[in-house]
């Protein structure tokens, strides 16, 4: 493959890449920022685009900053960490506008400035680590000649390599003692000869480590193993309880399946509570809400930004005290409960039964008697009969997965015709597609991007849709 020399990086691109244009060819390059001048070694070349890596820097961009992570450029996360934060926000706002205008033909005159995250490091409340016998070695580690850890690696998967894991020494995404807990587990495994799981041969003991925390100071640690062996597992858990009294919920899972998913597995509470608790201030400081988070519960990963995201949803929904609100793809009901005291009735629908169980618990915990939650496939649940039984919605909040809404759901919304829809999306491309379908009956008004994940290309976007007269 050719080497392209003295190439100026011109823009940010998809999937955390940056973009250069060379003789009409678009070249995608990771871990560089607009304004960098580099030599690019191509490793893939198609008719209309190519992919390559920067092998030499001739000039650094004025937008470049030093990364805050020793693993930047290797683990695959936080690809924009060398781009200053204001430029990240500009790129995300442009991403939302480009998708809505180009894919949905949406008028974006009502777009507001993106809401940045107050904390751009140590903002996550959940991290999942993997044990693997296949350790990814950096070029520096190979050159040093130092031996590999005897067990393997505890950290994050290398992108596009399901069995290779990078040993993480320090992750700048979750507050202390997250790093300390992970390192203590690794040290204990080394000194006590606990073997790591081999995803190819499906042998070994330690599989995954999940660490969750809340703004209230609660910490949950889940150790996932491949065999029911208390003699090896319980001393490890005892060490964690002894060294980290901050852990308020210490749990374990024995996962004998061939894959790492654990939503269908039994969770055992070893010490402390079977849950942790998060608090959130209601819209305009109306009240304090409490949310129970179980090992399988979904909760927005950036707690502080979740508060801002939901506040924007409440503002755009502009609920009246007599309104009936439908919250589609409600998850554990966090948005529904955030809005519940602003209206008469709330109906939440979600595919995952465990999430609906959490929503019902959280509704009782906060004293809401005006909420009803249903589990099932959205396209099958949201029918004329369902709406007749639960009341026609005045306002709908929808927060679908990245794939967007099913055509049947959109058709039902058009038939039901609530006066307002507030569409929250983690994928502006599929949001644009759905907005175009809703455009026959609805007018886009305010648009509010929110950055939930600094240093990544991901962006949340909220769109207010008003029924046309």
C-alpha positions, 0 to 999 in steps of 0.5 A: 500500500502507498505512503502518503506524505505531508498530508493535512488532516482536514476534518473529523469523521465517522466512528471517531476517525479524522479525514484527509482528502488526497487527489479526490480520495477521502482517507480516514485516519484514527488518532489524529486531529484537524490541522495535523500534518502527517505521513499516512500509511494506507492499509485499505484502499477502495474506489472512493475512500481509503483507510490508513494510519499516521506514521509520522507527524510533521506538524501538530495542530493547534487543536491538539491536547495531551491525552489523559490516558496512558492507553490512548490509541491502543484500547480503542476508546476515547478516540478524540482525547487529543482534540480539545473539548470545545472542538469536540463539541463543535464536531458533534453539533455539526454531526447532528446538523449534517445528519438531520439536514442531509438525511432527513431534509430537516429545518435546523433553524431551531437548533440550540448550542450543544450542552457539554459535559461538566466533567470530561474525565471520570464521568462514567458510573459503570465499567466492564472489564474482561479477563483473557489469556490472550494479552495484547502487547504494545510495540513498546512492551514487545521491545522491552523484552519484559515477560507477560503477566502469567495469568493474562490480561484484565482490561478492555478488548482490542477493537475487532479482536474478540479474544485479545485484551489490553491490560489496563493500568489506569482508566480515566473514565471512572472515579477512584477507587475503580482503578484500585479495585481492578488492580487489586483483583489482578494482583490477587489473581496473580499471587493466588494462581487464579486462571483467566478465561480463554474465549477460544477453548472456553476454559479458565475461571475469571471471566469479567469484572463489573464496577458501578457507582453512584453520585451518592457514594455507593459502589457495586462490584460484580465478579463473574466466573466460569465455574462454581468454585467457592474455595477460589472465589470467596477469598477473592471477594473477602479481600475486596470487602476488606480492602475496599469498605466503599463497596456497598454491594459485592456480588458474583455470577457463575456464567457457564455459557459460551458468551459473556452476556449475563442478563439471563444469569443468576446474581448472588449477593455476597456482601452488602445490599443487592443494589445501589441507589442513585439520586436525581433532582427533579425538573427545576429542583421540584423534588429529589428522585431515588432510583434503585440500580440492580446488577442488570439495571440500565441507568444513563452512564453519565449521571450528571449529564443524565440530569441535564438531558432529562431537564431538556426533555421536560422543558421541550415536553412542556407538560400540562397537569391534565396531560397523559404522557407516553414514554416509549422505550422507557428502560427503567423508567427514569425519564417517565418518573422525572416527568411524572409529577408534571402531568396526570398519567404516565404510561411507559413501554419497554421490551426488557422485562427486568427494566420494567420491573425496575421502573415499577420499583422506582415508581413505588420508591418515589411515591408515584401512583400515576404511572403504569409500565408495560413490557413487550415489543413496541410495535406489538404493544402500541396498538389502537386497543392499548391506547383505548385502554390506557388513554390517548397520549397528549405528549409522547417521549420516545428514546429508541435504541440506535436502530430507531423506531419501527415503521409500525410505531411511527405509523401508530404515532401518526394515527394517534396524533399527540400534540407533541413528540419529544424524540431523544436519540443516540443516533442522529442518522436513524433519528433523521430517517424517522423525522422525515417519516413524521414530517407529514404530520409534525413540524420540528421546532427546538433541537438540543444536542447533549454530549453524554460521552466526551472524547468519543464521537457519540452524541445524544440529540433531542428534537421537539415535534409539534403537531401541524394545525 
